[in-house]
Amino acid sequence: MNIKYLFSIAMAGLLFSCAAKQKTGDSSEAGDKGKIAPSSYTVEPSAFSEAEKAKLDTATFASGCFWCSEAVFERVQGVKSVVSGYSGGTQPNPTYQQVSAGNTNYAESIEVYYDPSEVSYETLLEVFFDSHDATQVDGQGPDIGKQYRSDIFYHNKKQQEEATAYKEKLDSSGKYNKPIATLITPYDKFYMAEDYHQNYYEHNQDNPYVINVSKPKVEKFVKQHKDLLKDNVKV
């Protein structure tokens, strides 16, 4: 095969992978440091009152690039906030550069704050599995490496049992022609990602990765799961 053609394919894969993510003067960078840029569909966790916090549960998932997974979950009815970050490793205070280079055991993850009276953990599992390829090992689409793995970080025994049962049900359903690669891992720590990663999808619609990878995933999910969405959801 022509060497120039192979080089072009390789460069295209790099451009549209999470490895190409850069700070590009996006809106969250321009705002006050330490604050999460507001989303159209959720609020930052610090905005909750103590009474509101008491009503919420937390779920933590990894399913490839957190730009994509954050955008999907923010549109789900009952989800009050979604934060992008890193989970699954042991090194304190990991940076994006360290995680994206594959130098840690962290995965790009999201922390989902939800009202269990409005949406169940099982429904969040449905969202999780239906919004990425759970059969891909250590990667997701163009994003390759353990930092982009499929992983469910359970917070308690009930979440562990529900996640295990849901995975087993899918594995035996015949829905996939390959085994599910999703890990089910005890939750330990979650480190919030840098400010510019928060709500990136909402504020960077012209980014090549958002256009070519994130947006099609969000569009597909919104089309297939209208029953799970908040009112007036846009893509």
N, C-alpha and C positions, 0 to 999 in steps of 0.2 A: 504494500500500500504506500502511496505517496507520503513522504516524510512531512512535507508542508501541511498536508491534510491532517495527519495525526497531531501535529503541533497545534493546528487551529482547534481541533476537538479538545485537546488538553487545556488550552487557554480559555475556551468557552466554559468548560467545567469549572475552572478556577474562578472565573468571573461570577458565575452564578452559584457559588458555594458559600457557606458561612465563613470559610477561610478568607474570603475577600471583603468581609464586613469591615468598614472603616467609620471613624467619626467624620461626619461630613457637614458639620455646622447645622445639625438638625435642631429642632425646636427645644428638645430637652437639654441640650448643651447650652443653649442660649439663656435658659432660665436660671433661677437661683440654684446653687449647688446644694445637694442633699435632698432636693425635692423631686418627686416623681411627676413627670408631665401628666396632666389630666387626660383621661380617656373619655371617649364619647359614651362609653357603656359602663364603666366602673369608676371607683374612686380609690385614692391611695389608702392603705390600711390605717394610717395615723389620723385620718379624718373621722374614723368611727368613734362614737362615744363608748364608754365602758358597757353601757346597757346593750348597745348594738353588737359589740364584740362578743358579749356573753351568748348571743343567739347564733353565732357563726361557728362552723367547723372548718377545718383546713385539710386540703388534699394537695399532694405534691407529686408531680409527674414529669417525666423526661420523654420527649418524643421527637428528637431532632432539634432543629433551630428554634430557640425560644421565641423569636419574632412570630413564627407561624402559630405555635401552640398558644401563645398568649392571646393572639388575635381571635382565634377560634373560641376559646373559653370565655373571653370577655362578652361574647354574644349570646351566651347561654343563660336562659331564665333562671334566676336564683343565685347566680354568681355575682358577688358584690365587689370583688376586687381580684386582680391577677397581677402577680409580681414576677418578673423574670430574674433568674439567678442561677446558682450552682449548688448541686447536691450530690452526695455519693462519694465524696472524697474525705481526706483527713487533714490535708494541709490547711492551716488557718488563713483566712482572708485571701482566697485565690483571686487572681485578676483574670480578665478576659483573655489577655495575651497568653497567660499560662494555660488556661483551660483549652482554648482553641488550638493551641499548639500540641495538645495531647500530652502535656507534661505532668498532668495530675490524673486522678481517677474520678474527677468531677464530671458530671454531665450537665449540659445546658438544661435547665429545669424551670418549671413554673410552680409557684405556690398559689393555690386557688382558695380564696375565702368565700364560703358559700353558706346559704341559709338552708339547713336540712328540712325546714318546713315547706320549702319551695322546690328544692331539687335534691334527689337522693344521691348518695355516693355511687350506687349502682348506675344511675344515669350518667354521672361523670365518667365512670368507667366506659360506658357506651360511647361517649364523646371522645374519650381518649383513644379507644381502639379504632373508631371510625374516621379519625382525622389524621392518621398516619399509617405507614406500612409496618405493621407489627411483626412481620416475618423477616425484615432486614436485620442482619446481625451487625452491631457496632457501626451504625450509620443510618442515614435517612436521605434517600434520593442522592443529590450530588455531594452531600455532607458525609464524609467518611471518617470514622474514628470512634473510639469508645465514648468520647465527649458528646456524641450525637446518638447514643444508644437509646433503646426503648426500655424504660424502667418505671416502675411504680414504687414510690417510697411510702410505705404504709406507716401511719401514726399510732395505730393501736391494733389489738388482736382482731377486732371486728373488721377493720379495713383489710387486714391481711387475709382473713377468711373470705371476704367478698371478692377481693382481687383474684385470689387463687381459684375460687369457684367460677368466676367469670371467664378467666383465661382457659380453664379446663373445658368449660362449655363451648367456647369458641373453637378450641383445638379439636374437639370431637364433632363439631357441627358440619365439617366439610366445606366451610366457607373459604378456607385457605388451602392452597396446594403445597404449602410448605409449613413446617412447624412454626409456632409463634415463638419469637425470640425475646419477647418482653421479659425482663427480670422483675422479680418482686422482692424488694429490699427494705429492711427496717430503716425508718427515718432516723437520721442522726442530727445533721445540721443543714441549714439552708443559708447561703450567703446571697444577699441581694446583689444583682449585677450593677454595673456602672450606670449612672443616670441616663446616659444617651441610649441605652438599650430598652428602657421602660417605655411601653406603648409606642415602640418604634414603627410598627405597621401603620398606626393611625396618622403619624406625623411625617412619614417619609414615603408617600405613595409613588414618587418618581424614582426611588432607588431601584436599580436593575434587579437585585435579588427579590425585593418585594414584588415587582412586576412579574417576574418570571417563575418564582417559586411560591412565595407566600400567598399572593392574591389568588392564583388558581386553587390552592388548597382551601382557602376561606370560601371562595365562590362555590366549590364543590360541596363543602359541608353545609353551607347555608341552603343550598338547593335541595339537599337530601334530607335535612332535618329541620324543616320549618316548624315542626311541633315542639322543638326544644328551645326556640329562639325568643329573645326579648322582642318587644314591639318595635316596629320601624327600623329593623336592622338593615344596615347597608354593608356593602363589601368594598 
